[in-house]
Amino acid sequence: MAGRKTSVSFDDATLEILARRAREEGMDRSAYLAELVRRDDLRRRLAVDTATLSAAGHTLERASALTAALIAQRRAAN
């Protein structure tokens, strides 16, 4: 994994959990931790988008239809 080297400290129990889960996914610890950060960021952005749509009065069904239309539009443009 290419990237900037940083240092993060974990307690022994957390480090063992991280190592075990990385092994289960067939990844090294750094790659697994980076994937966790990206997934968490995506979850947070989705939550904000959902809250914004809800506040604007869009139902989940309407938001899903709008998302599908936007995806179809983007695919057609490409």
C-alpha positions in Angstrom: 0.0 0.0 0.0 1.5 3.3 -1.1 1.0 6.3 1.1 2.5 8.5 3.7 3.9 6.7 6.7 2.3 7.7 10.0 2.5 6.3 13.6 -0.5 5.2 15.6 -0.5 3.6 19.0 -2.9 1.0 20.1 -3.2 -0.9 23.4 -2.3 -4.6 23.1 -5.9 -5.9 23.0 -6.9 -3.5 20.2 -3.7 -4.3 18.2 -4.5 -8.0 18.5 -8.1 -7.5 17.2 -6.7 -5.4 14.4 -4.2 -8.0 13.4 -6.8 -10.9 13.6 -9.3 -9.1 11.5 -6.7 -8.1 8.9 -5.6 -11.7 8.7 -9.3 -12.8 8.3 -9.6 -10.3 5.3 -6.2 -11.4 3.8 -4.8 -7.9 4.3 -1.9 -6.4 6.3 -2.8 -4.3 9.3 -2.1 -1.0 7.5 -4.3 -1.8 4.5 -7.1 -3.1 6.8 -7.0 0.0 8.9 -7.1 2.3 5.8 -10.1 0.3 4.5 -11.9 0.8 7.9 -11.3 4.6 7.7 -12.6 4.8 4.2 -15.7 2.7 5.1 -16.4 4.9 8.1 -16.1 8.0 6.0 -18.5 6.7 3.4 -21.0 5.7 6.2 -20.8 9.2 7.7 -21.3 10.9 4.3 -24.3 8.7 3.6 -25.8 9.6 6.9 -25.4 13.3 6.3 -26.9 12.9 2.8 -29.8 10.9 4.2 -30.4 13.5 6.8 -30.3 16.3 4.3 -32.8 14.6 2.0 -35.1 13.8 4.9 -35.0 17.4 6.1 -35.9 18.5 2.5 -39.0 16.2 2.7 -37.7 13.4 0.5 -38.8 9.9 1.5 -36.4 7.0 1.3 -38.3 5.7 -1.7 -38.0 9.1 -3.4 -34.3 9.4 -2.6 -33.7 5.9 -4.0 -35.5 6.8 -7.2 -33.6 10.0 -7.5 -30.3 8.2 -6.9 -31.2 5.6 -9.5 -32.0 8.3 -12.0 -28.8 10.1 -11.4 -26.7 6.9 -11.8 -28.5 6.1 -15.0 -27.9 9.7 -16.3 -24.2 9.5 -15.5 -23.9 6.1 -17.2 -25.7 7.3 -20.3 -23.3 10.3 -20.4 -20.3 8.0 -20.4 
